[in-house]
Amino acid sequence: MRLPSPPAVFLCVATSLVLSACGGGGGGSNPVVTPTTYPASGAYGWVLKASGPTGALKKGLSLVHPSQPDAEFVIEAASDYVSDAMLVSRGSVNAGALQVTSVQADALVYIRGGDVRWVPMQANGQSPVSQRISAGSTSACSFVSDLAANDHATPVNSRFIVTTAGADGICGGTSGDDGLAEVRKDASLGLVFKPISAGAEPLAVVRDPSTLAPRGWLYSRTVGLWNGASSTPFTIRTNDKPALVSVVGSTYRQALVSDGTQLSVIDFSGGTGYTESLLDAGITAGNRWKLIGFDTDNFYVYDNSPLNDFSTPWTILKITRTTPVASVLASGTGLIQAASMGSGVLYLTVASAIDHQRVIVDKSTGTPTTDSFPSNVFVSVQTGGNGIHQMWIVTGVATSQMTYTLLLIDETDAVLHQADGGFPMAAAEASTLSFNASENRTSFVFASGVTVDKQFNGATLETFDTMSSVHRVLGALPGAATLGTDSGFASAVAGPSSLGAVYAARSVGGEVQASGSTVYAYDLGTANSLIAKTRVVN
């Protein structure tokens, strides 16, 4: 579940720094035991299970449930090819407060070997794998996270967009012929996979501002509504004006869009009503803008192109949401490698020809504060929704002497917790979502004791709750007693409930070993809650 969609921030650059902990998972060699009963209620957690060369991992899928702490429910075997997964969430919608509370998993939609599949995540006393449905597709590649139309009140009405392999049959191939398809669930047709014609690609989700439910797609010139609404799209850009080419960011009722010549804000008031506010073309020209985030009052975007050298100029714009006006908030030079939004500040990771910089920009005044680091030190900040953030420092980049430090900091730069050998594992999906802000996460999951040679061998899984400023040790990952001198591989999935799942495995010669791997579950709110799954259930 990735809605509202967070800004694109660094978490998995580590693939080039250490055997990646981002994604993956692995089923072990435990005997298959079928229980006489399945969990009757409550939400499952999930984890992808990986094996094979780290550059071409094969992934399976398993579920866990708090009522059966020893059981791993296998949905797809570890030797299968699950390329992507996205959570379909449910919750209590308060449209007046622009909030969804008590968010929990409703279903998981995932892609296996080009086929999109849907498995329920709410226990009902039946085997979850027996309730799995398939679209019967063969070309799906990955989900487009910005086009995830999650209907929290009625999850079955959720829709998703996936990328598809083109005529060359290769996802992301060099021929540039990849396409898109829409995926939705239908009461009579099952899981529907509908290819999208070239030139008819959706740019954003349009929501009902009264209910917060997704109700249609925004296209380059029109909006098409769903669910019994008029089948005739209504026009937002006539042919005498440039067509929209991208959506930089969107809220529950607004879309910050570009037509290649300038930015504008479209406000959808409901039905077919809308207004468009053109922004200063002298400031917003081009189609290079990327979203940092949005809060109650403003969008924050940056432009950092052309990306041709370390002297590239960058610009941050603040765009008011009420009576939209664009203004330059800050500017500088260098390559922005990551950008994220805090409560009162924006964080940038900027590379120059001689150093790396962490730039902190005050959202109100635009005043920048710059910390410089040697060029072989990488620093990135993953923001949360409560003014407490996760900063990751990698020293000795691209050497055999890399070290990792993870800090939890507030916006005064006070260190609330330090993890030596710290490695980001997951920013937990939030249990309460505000549709008036792009950043809602309040819990971080990370490992400590990670080293460049042994990786996750002997590491400890930990979490930090930013709402209570409480650090918890969840448990120890396999160490030397299990892995000997081999490297350890690990991944984690967290939220939106307190239930999370972890996979740990041995890595030998750059290959993750399915044999002997283990799936674990944990509770974000309970110390020492990491529990290994000792039986595998089909």
Phi, psi and omega in degrees: 000119187229052184218131354300146187288127178288161176295154179288113183231163184285127164219327189248018171301340183300345177307324180271355183256324182205159178308120197298141171257008185264115185079174179093174183162173181199134175276142184269199184251025179291153179292149178278125179232125179264122181286160177285336177224153174252160180306140186269337183202173180089166185267142171280159164253170185217160176206139172276143185242122187248153172204158178100189181299139184296336178277350181211060185292141167264138186231137171251190184215132175226155176246158173227159180216137184295338181281345176231077189296345181261358191255136170250119182266108185279125176257315174225137182295157182297339181273001181278179185240075174273115186266338181194160179209150178216136182278136170260120188252154172238162178182177180268113186270126173243092186295327180296322179270359182055046185224152166236123181248167180053043180292134176211168182290136174249318180203165173237125175253130187214167183242126178232114177056035180089350180262130175273131182231157184228125178232135181292146178247002174259118182294142180218020180086358180247160176296125180297324181293332179288344180259003179294137176237157186232145175278344182073019180277164180231355190241001183293141182247298184204162179277146173266102190298327180288349180244037176267109182262079183275120176263101187290329180284323180226080188303332182295341178273001181295149177227155183219155174245134177239149170282153182229149176291142179277202183298334180283353178073011184247129175286122180070026181292168184286348182286345177068026183254017177298151180235197179225157174214151176262140178238129176212163179257137181235137185301325182255332184264351182081220180271118187258129178244114186238108176301146181255130182292146176302134182091353180243028184286135175288149181252335183195164174272136173253127181253159173280116183294344180274329183244345184073002181284142174295140184225357180177178177251141170268127178250186186293332179227351187221172168237128176254125182264157182245188166052056174084354177287174181306134180280354180269115179299146175260145189278137172241341175225114178284167187291347178275002179238157178299144175286153175290141180246340179199159171246118183283323179195157180213148176249193180293342180220356184236153172228124173270111192239161176231139172252013179093342179248335179192165175268155172210163178244122176258128179249120181262113185271357182118157184060229176255015181278140177198160170227148177238130178248112178285137180259161185307113182295332179293335179263325192252013183301153175095179181229045185248002188286140178234144183281132167269316178169178173219149174237195184302328189256328193217154159269149173232122183227160176227155176235127183219055183215159004288143181276073185251338178197176184287355177262014178303130176285144173235151182222137172249129175254143167254127182237115182293144181272327174266128186049071191303128175220135178260138175218151178283121180271319182200163178206164179182199178227155181124174180263118177284118181262338177202148178213137181209158187250126172263193181288313182242354184221163171247144179245132175237143165253118188236131177257133173244184181290339186240347183201176167250146182231142165256115182252125178250121183249124176292126184292335181274314188257340185081001181296124179266145170238125186243127172250126182258142180228156176303157185295341178264019175241128179248129180232129179218146180245124172261114186277156172243180185265009184231024177076010175237132192227164182253118178251129182246130181239121177246120178255155180067037182305138178066025174233174177275005183244029180295141173228156185234136174225133180239129181239142167259122187233155168260184188276004167265001183076015173290135180273119180267336177199144176234132176243111176284139188067028185282139183220124180296134179247315181198141167260109191299137172301140186282144176274346172232127181247132169258128177278002180257009178209146183274346183242119184233351188291141182231000179227137176244140175244132183211165175251148171243159181080019178278135180233160183290332182271315183263350179054243186267006176297114179082007180284164180243135177272131184221166177215156175228123179265112184284341179289326181249356185055039181252130174261136179229138169271120183273328178156174183266135171279163183307137181242205186298329180298331180260316187262349184063232179262004180286161177284156176251145177241141180208153173212159182217149172233137184222146174073174007279345173275185181285347181285134174224167180223150182224146171240139177224141183208167175274142175238125181232122178059034179081011178239131177280131185263120177292326181295127178082002179285164186220139170260137179237160168236159177207165177245120183303330185266005186230121177295149177056037184261004181291120185233127178282143176274120185259353175221145182252132186241131174272000000 
